[in-house]
């Protein structure tokens, strides 16, 4: 179970970093604001749901591996992704569609802060899962 937990957490961290550092900037650079906005917006529901599943599954694996603190951290990360999917993302989209720039900026900053916190927890979990070595 340790290997599964480490694999799920590592894959989540890698994919989150890839999306933030490569996919989103490349989309905006290549497609411009008009094309990249709808493209990135279409990816976010999948982003939140896939990472909710990987971090939630990682929590189960970490618990089974004897790392309850890591499991709890992963559950919090999964809850953050579900919050992003169910509440934050719709509010961001509504603010953008309504032209409420200040609300959009505030909500977008919140999503970035949550994402950075999730990354920090995931990296902490990687350091805390016992590897048996």
C-alpha positions, -999 to 999 in steps of 0.1 A, spaced: 0 0 0 29 23 6 39 22 -30 4 29 -42 1 59 -18 34 73 -30 26 67 -66 -8 84 -64 6 114 -45 36 117 -68 14 115 -99 -9 142 -85 20 165 -77 35 160 -111 3 166 -130 -6 197 -110 28 212 -116 27 202 -153 -7 219 -157 3 251 -139 37 254 -154 32 240 -189 -4 235 -201 -20 268 -189 8 292 -199 12 274 -233 -25 276 -240 -26 313 -233 6 320 -252 -6 299 -282 -43 305 -283 -45 339 -268 -70 350 -241 -101 343 -264 -91 307 -272 -73 297 -241 -100 308 -217 -126 283 -229 -100 256 -233 -87 260 -197 -122 264 -184 -131 230 -200 -101 213 -184 -108 225 -148 -137 202 -140 -116 172 -150 -86 187 -131 -106 189 -99 -123 156 -102 -93 136 -112 -72 150 -84 -100 145 -59 -100 108 -68 -62 105 -68 -58 123 -34 -87 105 -19 -74 71 -31 -40 81 -18 -56 88 16 -70 52 17 -37 38 7 -17 59 32 -40 48 60 -36 12 50 2 18 49 1 29 85 4 67 79 -28 81 94 -14 117 95 -6 115 58 -40 100 51 -57 129 69 -37 154 49 -47 137 17 -84 138 28 -81 175 33 -65 179 -1 -93 158 -17 -119 180 1 -102 211 -14 -105 197 -49 -142 189 -43 -147 224 -30 -130 237 -61 -152 216 -83 -185 221 -66 -184 257 -53 -153 277 -63 -151 269 -100 -188 277 -106 -185 310 -87 -153 319 -107 -171 311 -140 -202 331 -129 -181 361 -120 -162 359 -153 -194 355 -173 -210 384 -155 -181 407 -160 -175 410 -123 -138 415 -125 -131 422 -88 -150 391 -78 -133 370 -105 -99 382 -93 -107 375 -57 -120 341 -64 -92 332 -88 -66 343 -61 -84 320 -36 -82 291 -60 -45 297 -66 -38 299 -28 -58 267 -22 -39 250 -50 -5 261 -36 -16 249 -1 -26 215 -16 8 212 -33 25 220 0 5 193 18 11 168 -10 48 173 -8 47 171 30 28 138 26 55 125 3 80 132 30 59 116 57 47 83 42 69 55 56 89 38 29 103 9 49 138 19 41 
